[in-house]
Amino acid sequence: MPSTEARVPVTVLTGFLGSGKTTLLNHILTANHGKRIAVIENEFGEVGVDQDLVINAEEEIFEMNNGCICCTVRGDLIRIIGSLMKRRDKFDYILVETTGMADPGPVAQTFFVDDEVREKTALDGLVTLVDAKHVHQHWDASEVQEQIAFADVILLNKTDLVTPDELDALERKIRGMNAAAKVYRTRNSAVEMDKILNVGGFDLDRALVTDPQFLEPEYPFEWGGVYHLAAGEYRFVCGDGPDPAMNVVLLRTWADGDAGRTAVEHQSVLAFSSDEHPVEPGQQIAVGPTLHQLQLPAGGEKSFPIRVPETAWYALFTEHGPEEFGAKLVGEAGEVTPTGTHHYKPDHEHDEEVTSVGITLAGDLSEKKLNAWLSRLLQEKGTDIFRMKGVLSIKGDPNRFVFQGVHMLFDGKPDRPWKPGESRGNKLIFIGRNLNRDELTAGFRACLVG
Amino acid sequence: MTVAEPLLPVVSVPILGRRPPDLAAVGRVKAWAADLFGLPDAAALIVTELRCAEAGCPDVETVIAVLGEPGRARRHKLLKPVAEVTRDDVRSLAARGTHG
C-alpha cells in the first residue's frame, strides 16, 4: 500500500574523532525540542542518555559497480531503516551518526538506492563538525575533504581555542570548497536545534539561498578595499605570511566603500592577468593597472612606499587576504582604515582539490539534451562529483524541476509551478574535486533550447 | 566494518521526469524475494527501478539485491518495470544462483 505518511526526515552527523560529535549528539538527545529521534550510532556506548531508540550500527559497505557507475551504500543502514519502519509510529526523526573516518558518500547514497527507503525517508541534511583547532592536522585526509564537501551544515567547533583571524581564514577555506553549506561557529558543540535539524539541505529552495557568495564568479584576488588618501607619501607594510610573494594592484577609483571597489573590479581582473612585475621591499607600488608582485622574504616587517599624486579614493586589491600577512596601509598620521572591504571567493586554492561550481543560466532546457549530458557527466565524472543540487526550467514543463544527487545517484522531481511573471531559469551547483568550471558551464549551456 | 563482495553491475543514470516508485509493487517483490531466497526478513533487500539512458540498454530495469556477507550477497536484474515483475520471475532468479 503506498504510504501517505510524511517521509521521515534524516540527519547524518559526521566529524572526526574529537570534533565534538558525541557532545552534539547528547545535546540533540537532551534538548527539549519535542521531537522523538531514532538514533543510529556508530561509536559504541558513548551516548549518555537512556533511549530505547538508540541503535548500534556496524558499518557494512556494499559496492555496486559496472566500471562506468560505482555506487557504494551502507548495507547495515538499509537493514536498520527497514526494521525501524516497522515501528514508524514511535519516532519523528532519524539521526545517523557516522564514524570519524566516514566517507559520507555511501551514507548519503544509501538513502537514494532503494525505492522504499527513498520514498519513506527524506534526507534532510548532512551536518559536519570541524574541530577548528585541530582540523589542520588532518586537512589532507580525503575523509575530511569529503565530510566538508558533502555537508549541508558545517559547525566550526571549539572556537574558543583559536583566534578570530584563524577562524576567518578557516571559514573562507571551507566556503571555497563548499559554497552551498551553511557554516556556523560553535563552542562545546552548542548550537540551536533548528540549525541542524530540519535544515532542508535537500530542499533546494532553502539550499540555494544559503550563501550570497555562492554564485559569485571567481576572482584572481582575494581581497579588495577602498582608501581615501590625501596626496602624499604612504607605505604598504607586510609581515610574514603564507607566501614569499603576493600580487597587488592599486587603482584610482571615484567613490567610497563598495561602490568604489566594484567600480574598478573589472580593471583589477585585467591587471591581475597581465605580467607580474617583481617589487622588492623599499620599492614603489605605483597607482595604475600594474601587477606588482611584492617580494616578501621571511624575517619581519617589509615596507613598500606609495606616492599618492592627488587626493582621491584608491582601491587596493591583494592576492591574499591582508590579514594573512598582518598587512596595512600607513600614512603620515598612522594606519589608514579601508572602507568597502570584501573577501572574494578565491580561485587559487591549489591545495584544495575540492571546489564548488555554481551555474546560473536563464532560459529553458531540452529534456533530451539534459538527460544525455547528465548521463555522460555522471558516468565520466561521477566519482569526482560529490553532490549536485539544482532548480531547472525544462521546456514545455509548467513546473520547476528540482534535483539533487550524490555521486551517480540522482533524484529529481517536479516542484511548484513557475509563477506568472517569474523569469524561468536554471540554478545548479556541483561540489567535487577536479571540477572544470568552463567545461561544466559549456556543457550545461549546450542543453538550452535554441 | 565489513566489506561485502561487489554486487552486479548496476547502471544508475538520471532520467528527468522520473515517476515516483510504485511502492506496492516494490513491497510485493521484496516479500517474494524474502520468501524465495530464504531470507529471515525483507530488510536485507534493495529493490529499485532504474532507467538507463545508455545506447543498447533497455529503457527500464528492476534491480533486486540481497545484502550480506560474501557468499550470501546476490544481485539480479529483470528487464522490466517493477510493476510487471511476477512471482515466477523472482522464483527463476532464486534458481539462478547469486548472479544474473
Interface residues (C-beta under 8 A of the other chain):
Chain A: M1 P2 S3 E58 E59 E60 I61 F62 E63 M64 N65 N66 G67 C68 I69 C71 V73 G75 I78 R79 I80 G82 S83 V113 D114 D115 E116 R118 E119 E367 L370 N371 A372 L374 S375 L378 Q379 I394 F401 F403 G405 M408 L409 F410 G412 K413 P414
Chain B: M1 T2 V3 A4 P6 L7 L8 P9 V10 V11 S12 V13 P14 I15 L16 G17 R18 P20 P21 D22 L23 A24 V26 G27 K30 D41 A42 A43 A44 L45 I46 V47 T48 E49 A53 E54 A65 L67 G68 A73 R75 V82
